[in-house]
Amino acid sequence: FTSALLCMASAVLGKEQCGGGAPMESITSYLGIGVSYDTADRICCHNHHLAEHWGYFQTVGLFQRLDSSNITVFYDSVCGIPLFLAPKGRTFDEWKRESESHGWPSFRPEEIVSENVIIHPYGRMESKCGTHLGHNLPSGGRDRYCIDLVCIAGSPVNASSSTHFLGSHLAAAEFNASTYSSSASERSGKESMVAEFMIAAGLLVAGVAVVRLASWKVLLPLVRGRQRKVVGALAGKDGQEAGQGHNS
């Protein structure tokens, strides 16, 4: 019964993703970067689990194209609502270093437009218009949002009445980056299982290695003992043959 409900929920989510729409064409000229439209369509509108490749934002030179003296606002690649603004509560270099160390643009609670982003129980994040964004991977005791650049490379637009939103939202025209204050909690408790899976996998691999090592330690003396017996038997046989030759 539970499995059936999960399947039904997945089907509903799949239909609602990106509100049935697609990324805006303007993302291909975002900051002069030339974000891949195909990648954005696949990752943002037809996916709940995968991400753009590690370091993608570095290969397109994101931080080199941003104004380090001002706050940058990132908009939904599909419907144009504001999603993140950074840096806030830290320097540009601190934001850049954290993002580069993790491989994806990384944002903190004070940098999320909380009215426009949904964090699901297991850390998956999407916008209020159903665009997949990334995952929450806490670090240093606080939430850290690991986000796909291709999904936040939109332009600020006032969505049409036909856009399907997952609840109330803050429109681009109503957003003021200089006065905005996020209501997101420091630690939501909604975390991705990716880190736990990697740790479990690492422990499993380590466990297998330990078992193999232990087995080898047990078997090695037996193998060596067997080798000694064989060598001893061969030596004895050689000795007997040599004695018979001497006697003859």
N, C-alpha and C positions, 0 to 999 in steps of 0.2 A: 504493500500500500504506500509506504513512504517513498519507495523508488518511483512509483507511478506519479506521485505528487511532484517529486523533483524533476522528472521528465517533463511534466506539464508546465512547471515553472520555467524550465529552460526554454521550452518552446515559446512561451509568452515573452520572455526576455529577448529571445532572438528576434521576434517580430517587432518589438518596441525599440530595439537598439538603433540609435541615431534617429529615432522618431520616424523610421522608415525612409530617412533621407540619405544624403551622402556628403562627404567633405566639400567645402566650397572651393571653387577653382583657384581662388587667390592664394591658397597655401603654396602653390608651385612657385610663387615669387616672394614668399615670406622672407623679409630681411635680405632679399637678394640671394638667399640660400638655394632655393630650388628644391623644396621638400618634395619627396616622391609621393605623387598622388595615389598610385597603386598601393604603396605601403600604408598610407594613411587610411585608405578605404578598407584595406584588409584588417589592419590592427584596431582601428577605432570603431568600425561599424559591423564587422563580421567576426568578432573574437571577444572572448572573455578571459583568456589565459596567457596568450603569447604577447611578446613585446618587440619593438624595434630592436635591432642588434645592439649589444653593449658598445657604448662609446659613439653611437650614431651622431649625437649632438656635437661631439668633438670633431668628427670627420667633416661636418658641414660648417664648422667654425662659428657656432652659436655665440659664445661669450666674446669673441673678437668683434662681433657685430652689434653688441649691446652697449648702451651708454652707462659706463661704470659709475657715473655721478648721479644717476637718477634711478627711480624704481621702474621696472619693466612690468607691464601688465600682459598676461597671456590669456588669449581668448579661445573659446571652443572652435575647433576646426570645422564643425558642422553648422552650429547655430549662432556662433558669435557672442555668446554670453561670457563675461569675465570669469576666470577660474582661479588664477593665481597672480600674485604680485610680489616681486622680489627685487632686491633683498629688503627684508624688514627685520629689525632686531639683530642684525649682524651686518658685516661689511660685504661689499661685492666680492672681494677676494675670498672671504670665508664661504660664501655661497658657492662660488666657482670651485673651490677646493673640494668641498663636500660632494658636489655633483660629479666632479671628475673621479673622485675616489670610489664612487659607487657605480659609475657608468651610465647614469641617466640624470636628467635634470631633477634635482631634489629640493623639496620645499618643506617648510616647517609649519606648525599650526597657525602662527600669526601671518603666514603668507598665503593662506588658502581663502578663497571667497566662499565661506561656509554655507551661504544660502544657495549656492549653485552646484555644490559637489556632494555626492552621496558616497559614504564609506560603508560598504556591506560588511556583515559580520566576520567574514574571513579575509577582510582587507582589500578586496577588489574595489576599485574606485571608478565611478562614472559621473558624468555631468547630469544636470537636470533635464537635458534633452536626449539622454540615453547614449552619449558618446563614451566608449571605454577610454579610461585615462591612464591606468596603471594600478599600482598596489601600495598599500601602507606597510612599510618595513621599518618599524621603530628602531631608533639608534640613540644611545646615550640617555635612555630612560624617557624619551619623548617620541611622539609620532614623527615619522619622516616619510613623505610621499614621493615615491619613485615613479616618475611620470614620463610617458612617451611624448617626445617633442612633436611628432607628426599629428598628435591629437590636440595640441594646444597652440597651433600655428595659425589660428583663424584671425579674422578681422572683426572689429566691433560692429555689430549690426543689430538692429531691432528686429527680432524674429517675427515672421509673419504669423497671422492668426492660425494658420494651418499647422504650425510647428507643435508637435506633441511634447509637452513637458511633464516630467515626473514630479509633480508638485509645484509649489510656488517658487519663484526665482527672482533674482535681481538682474534687471535688464541693463544692457550696456549704457543706455542713455541716463540711467539712474545711478551709475557707479562713479564714485570720486576716489581715485587712488590716494590722494593726499590726506583725506579724512577718514577713509575706511578702516574699520577695526573688526577683525575676524572674531567669531564667537566659538571657534573650534577649541576643543579641550586639548590639553597637553598630551594626554594619553587616553585615547578613545577605547582601548581594549579590543578594537577591531583590527586584527593583525593578519597579514598574509601567512599562509602555511608554508611558503617557499623556504623560509629560513629553517623552520622546524624540520621540513623534509630533507633539506641538505644536511642538517646535523644528524638526523636519523640515518641517512644514507652513509654518512661518514663513519658513524659508529658501527653500522652493519659491515662496511668494508673492513674497518679496523678489527672487528670481531672475527671475521672470516680469516684475516691475516694471522690473528693470534691463534686461532684454532689450527690453521695450517702449520704454524711454527711449532705449536705444542705437539702436533701429530708427528712432525718431522723429528722433533727431539726424542720422541718415543721410538720411532722407527729406526732412526740412525744407528743407535747402539745395536739393535737387532740385525740390521744390514751389515754393520761392521763385524759383528760376531759371526755371522754367516760367512762373510768373506774370509775371516781368519780360519774358520773350520775348513773351508774349501782349500785355502792355501796350505794349511797344515796337512790335509789329506794328500794333496798333490806332492808336497815335499816328502811325505812318507813313502808315497809310491815311487818317486824318483830315487829315494834312498834304497828301497828294496831292489829296484832294477839295477842300480849301481853295484849293490852288494852281490847280486847274482852274476853280474858281468865279471866282477873281480874274482869270484870263486871259480868261474869257468876258465 
